[in-house]
Amino acid sequence: MEKLHGTLTATSATLHGTLSARSVAGVEIYDGEYVVHSEAHEVQILPTANKQLTKNITVEKIPYYETSNLSDGITAYIGSEVEVNYG
C-alpha cells in the first residue's frame, strides 16, 4: 500500500497517496439489503441517507425475454417471464 506523503500547513495542503477510513464517528451503519431485485412497476427506496455502507449495493437486472410471434416479428417481455401458447 502506498503511503500518504506531501506537505500540510495551516493554510494549504499538498498530499499524494491513498487515504481510507473504516468508519465515521457518529454515523449509523446501514443494516438493510445490499442486493436489490429490480421491479418493473415499483419504486424501491433503500434507507441509506446519512448512513455508512459497509459494501457496494448491487441492483439485479430486470428480466428481458424475446420470442418470435405469428406476424414474423419479435415480441419482447420486460420485467417478467411469460409463457406463450399458439393454437
JOJOZI-V89486 format. One record per residue. N is the residue number from 1. RES is the residue in three letters. OMEGA is omega in whole degrees, 0 to 359 (999 if undefined). Layout:
n={N;N}
res={RES;RES}
omega={OMEGA;OMEGA}
This chain:
n={1;2;3;4;5;6;7;8;9;10;11;12;13;14;15;16;17;18;19;20;21;22;23;24;25;26;27;28;29;30;31;32;33;34;35;36;37;38;39;40;41;42;43;44;45;46;47;48;49;50;51;52;53;54;55;56;57;58;59;60;61;62;63;64;65;66;67;68;69;70;71;72;73;74;75;76;77;78;79;80;81;82;83;84;85;86;87}
res={MET;GLU;LYS;LEU;HIS;GLY;THR;LEU;THR;ALA;THR;SER;ALA;THR;LEU;HIS;GLY;THR;LEU;SER;ALA;ARG;SER;VAL;ALA;GLY;VAL;GLU;ILE;TYR;ASP;GLY;GLU;TYR;VAL;VAL;HIS;SER;GLU;ALA;HIS;GLU;VAL;GLN;ILE;LEU;PRO;THR;ALA;ASN;LYS;GLN;LEU;THR;LYS;ASN;ILE;THR;VAL;GLU;LYS;ILE;PRO;TYR;TYR;GLU;THR;SER;ASN;LEU;SER;ASP;GLY;ILE;THR;ALA;TYR;ILE;GLY;SER;GLU;VAL;GLU;VAL;ASN;TYR;GLY}
omega={179;179;177;179;180;180;179;177;180;184;181;179;172;184;179;178;183;178;177;180;180;180;178;183;175;180;181;177;177;182;180;181;176;175;184;176;181;175;184;186;181;173;176;177;176;183;184;183;178;177;179;177;179;175;180;173;179;176;181;181;176;180;180;180;175;174;173;180;185;179;182;177;179;174;179;176;182;175;178;178;182;176;182;177;175;172;999}
